[in-house]
Amino acid sequence: MDEAFASLGAPGGPRRPAAGPPRRPRSGILGIYAWHPAFIRGWMPFSRHLRFSTLPDRVREMVIIRTAWLGYGEYEWSSHVKISRKAGYLTEAEIDALAEGPDAATWAGADAAIVRAVDEMCVNKNVSDATWKLLEKQFSREQLIDFTFTVGTYDMHCTVFSTLGLELDPGMTGFPESHRRGG
């Protein structure tokens, strides 16, 4: 683990792959990252950008939570629900409405457009012209780029972390039973 995160330092650090058999890790997110220090060295600046992008914190968390819900990304969903509650970015009603979708009674106008855009990106891999026009009314060009990369990245996280066997850390609250794959 130390080797993986030490790789975030000066360029030219160690680039050795982790020893051991090539099998799917069953561990937390940091354990998975520790298996590939060179990847983390490249990934963390992008990840850091998304965390501190041009999007308001509330919008970023709406986007991440809805994307994780749609992609069955339980780890990301759990993490970002906790973050949003602790920081006060979203109300309990809004968190519940993110599980329901853009037509939930909680959403109106700009917020409904945000949730609808996430749905369209995750399901259709594109945003309709009508939804895009609504996004353009509330976001700058830079924010629109950050928005789409945030959805795309967390959609990718859902696939990658599921494939690599990412498990919830102790104390994390997972999806309701009704939203588990096969449930």
Disulfide bonds with the S-S distance in Angstrom:
none
